[in-house]
């Protein structure tokens, strides 16, 4: 029987800068398993080339003539869903725009080369994301609903409970769906989403405008109380601490853990230590294994634990590793995560 050769990943570059298109094309051509099948200076030309060239992964700039990248991304996700990597200069001014891209369905946002970030480094990072994107389950992108059955759930005696949730690739959309489905009086919630520093505040502000709970980027000393969601700031670890009967968070610098800062592992282990059986932990879509051992530690300390199932994950990495370790008490689709959190918290 003849061998089936694994085909190269077909990449198309959409950027209004001819220099960027030339540099990326030349650099990516040097990586095994990557084929740049075409480039386009704007979304209109890109639309036609996508049809004719059938790329596996698209890289997309945000600021372009005739149609901006976010508008094009929304149209693309509606009519021809595919993995899209946003290439953006990560500035405070642009962070909200990049957040819009992630919410619109972008697989990832990657920094364009800057003074401290060489072209070679940028392309190394880009290739890792291209390979992950090519295998992503883009059709599983959650469709957010304003109303869902779990939105109407009510809980009692939740003051001493804590939700701890970790996510990475695909987590922006997934967390939005989960948090929108939680009632306003849900337990204090800690979230680690792998995200650069410039993004976490915008992410928290966006969620705060859409959810029943109050959502904010965590600051050192913030209390963990019902109705409040704290999102770990990019570039720092977030740990749960306790003073008497009161929970609060500590924001710490330090080395990356599981190649991440903030790290889900760090957050889960602190919750296991200080909340134990009073916690419910959940690990959602994402690359790698960050949080898997931490979720196992939570379960060993008597906490209820949840992992998102493979079918609903954008990338079945972190949940897969947690399930493999036996860390997940329940494995549920994304649409059932919120209701499962509520049910387990109420289970005494």
N, C-alpha and C positions, 0 to 999 in steps of 0.2 A: 504493500500500500504506500503511495507516495507521501512524503512528508508535507505538511501544510506549514508554509512559512508565515510567521507572524508579521502582519503588515505594519508599516511605519504609521505613526500618528500624523494625520494630515492637518496642518495648521495654517490658518489664514490670519494675516495681520491687517487690522483696520486702524489707520492713523493718518491724520492730515499732514504730518511732517514727513517729507520725502527722506530726510536724513534718518529719522527713527525707523522708517520702513526698511531702508537699506541696511542699517546696522543690525537690526533684529534678524532680518533675513539671512545676512551673512553669518552672524553668530550662531543662530539656531541650526543652520546647515551643518555645523561641525559636531552636532550631537547625534549619536547613534539612536535610531528609532524615531527620529523627528524629520518630517518632510514639510517644508514650507511650500504650499501649493499655490499661493497667490497673496497679493496685497491689494488694498483699496484705500483711497484717500478720503472717502466719505461713505456714509451709510447707504446712499442710493446706489453707488457702484458696488458696494459690498453685498447688497441684497441680490443683485443679479449674479455676482460671482459665487455666492453661496449656493445658488441653485445649480450652476454649471460645474462648480468644482467639488461640491459636497465635502467640505472640511469636517474633521472630527471635533476640532477645538478652534475657537475664535479668540484672538486678543483684540481688545477694543479700547480706544481712547475715549475720553469723556467730552472734551471740548473740540468740536469739529464743525466745519461749515455745513450749511444746508439743513442738517439735522443733528442735534446733540446726541451723544452716545447713550444717555439714559433713556431718551425717547425711543431710540432705535432698539435698545435692549428690551424694553417693554413689548414692543411690536414683535420682536424676534421670539421672545418667550411665549407669546400668545399663538403665533402662527407656525413657528418652526423651532421648538425648544431644543437647545443644544448647550454644551458647556461653553461659557464665556468668561474669560479672564480680563478684568479691567486693569489697564496699565495707567496709573495715576501718580502725579507728584503729590506726596502726602504732606500737604500744608494745612494749617488750621483753617484756612479759607476754603480748601477743597474737601475737608473731611466730611461735611454733611452731604456733599454731592456723592462722594464715594459710598456713604451709608445708603443713599438712595439706590445706588447701583446694586448693592448687596440685597436690599429689600426687593428690588425688581427682579432678582433671580441670578445675579452674577455669581459664579462659582467662587471667585476670590478676587481681592484687590491687591495688586502688587505695585511697589514703588518703582518709578522710573529711576534710572541711575542719577545720582546727585553727587555732590562734592565728596561725600564719605561713602559712596556706594558705587563701585566700579561696574562697567558694562559686563565684565565676566561674572562678577558676583550676582548681578541682576539676572543674567541669563541662566546661571546655575539654579537660582531660586525659581525662575520662570519654568524651566524644564521640569523640575520636580512637580510643580503645580499643573503643568500641561499633562504629564503622565497620569496624575491623580484625576484630573478633570476628564480625561479620555475614558476612564473606567467608572465615572460617576453615574448614579441613577438620577438623571435630571428629571425624568418623568415623575419622580416622587416628590418634587418640590411642593410643599403644602399650599393649599388654597385657603387663605385666611378667611374666616367667616366672622361677621360681626356678632352673630348669635350662635350659640351651640348649647346642647343640653347641659354641659358642665358649667356654663356661665351662670346658670340659675341655682347651682348647688349652694347650700348654706351649711356652715359648720359651727360647732359649739366647743368650748373648752380647748381652744387652740393656742392659748398664750404660751404654753411651755413647749410647743412644737416648732420645728425648723425644717424648711425645705432647702436642700442643697442640690444645685443643678449644674452640670458641666457639659460644655459643647464646644465644637470646633467648626470644621468646614460644613457649611449648610446650617449652622446654628442660628444665624441671624433670622432667617424666616421661621425656623422651627421654634425658637424661643418666643418669637412674637405670637405664634399660634397658641403655645402653651400658656403664656401669661395672660393673653386676652381671654382665655377660658377659665381663669381662676377667679373666684369671688373676691370681693373687696376685703373681706375679713380673714383671708387665708393667712397661715403662719408666716412669720418673717422668713424671707427667702433670700438665699445667697446664690449668686450666679458667677461662674467663671466661663467666659467666652473668649477663646483665643482671638485677640484683636489688638492691633497697635494702639499706642497711647492716644493718638489723635482721634480715635474712633469711639472710644467707650463712652465719653460724655454725650456725644451726639446720639449714640445708640440708646443710652438711658433716657435722654430727653424725648426721643421719638416714642419709645415704649411708654413713657409716662403720659404722653398725650393720647395713647390708644387703650390703656389698660385701666381696670378698676382699682388695682393696687397702686400705691405711690412708688415710682421707680426712680432711682438716682444712682449716679456713679458714687461708689463707696469712698468715704473719707475715714481716716484713722479715728477710732473712737465712736463711730456711728452705732447707735443701738439697733438691735435686731428685735423688732416687735411686729405683731400682727398687722397686716395691711401694707407692709413696706418691703420693697425689693431692692437689694444692694448688688450692684454689678461691679466686679473687680476692675480697678483702673488698669489700663494697658501699661505694661512695663513694671508692674508691682504684683506681689503675691497678696492675697487676702486670706486672713485666718480668723476663725471664730475664737473668741475668748469669753470668759465668764467672770462676773463679780457678784458673788452671792447668787441671787435668783435671776440676775439680769445678764443677758447676752449682749455682746458688742463685737465689733470687728477691729482687727489690727491690720494696718496696711504696711507691708514690709518690703524693703529692697532685698537683694540677694541674688545668688546664682539661679539660672533657669533650672527647672526640675522637669524631667521628661522632655527636655528641649523647649520648655515653654515658661513664659513669665507674663501674665499670671498662669499658674498651674492648677489644674483641677485636683491633682493629687494632693497638693499642699492644703487646699481648702477642705477636701473630703477628710483628710487625716485630722485636721483641727476640729472638724465637726464631730468626728468619731470620738475624739478625746473629751470634748466639753459638753456635747449634747447626747451622744450615745443613742440609747433607745428612743429619745425624744425627737430624733431626726428621721426624715425620709429623704433618701438620696436618689438622684436620677442622672443617668449618663446618656447623652443624646449623640446624634450624628457627629462624625469627626474622624480625621486621619490620626493614625498612631495609637498609642496605648495610654495616654495621659488620663489618670483618674481610675483606671481599672483596679489597681491594687488598693487605692484609697476607698473605692466602693466596697471591696472585699473587707477592708478594715471596718467600715461602717456596719456591714452586715454582722461581722463577728462581735461588734459591740451592741448588738440588739436592734439596730436601726432597720427599717424597711428599705428595700432597694429596688430600683427599676432600671431596665435598659430598653432603649428603643429598638424595635425589631428591624431586621435587615431590609424588608420590603419598603419601609417608609423612610429609610435613611438615605441621605444624599451620598454619604460615604460611610460604609459599615466597618469602621476601624476601631474606634474606642469602645462602642457597645459590644462588638464581637469579642474583643479581648476580655472585657468584663464578664461576659457570658462564659467564655472559655475557662475563666478562673473560678466560676461558680459564685461570682459576686452578686449576680442579679436574682433577687427573689421572684420578680415578675419581668417578663419580656412582652412589651405591648407596642402596638402601632402608635405613631405620633399623635393621632387624633384622640387616643385614650390616655395619654400621659397625665394631663391635668386632672381628669376624673380619678385616675388611679392614685395620684398624689393625695387628693382630698380624702378618698376612701381609706387609704392606709394611715393617714394622720388621725382620722377619727377612730381607727381601730385600736382600742386600748387592751 
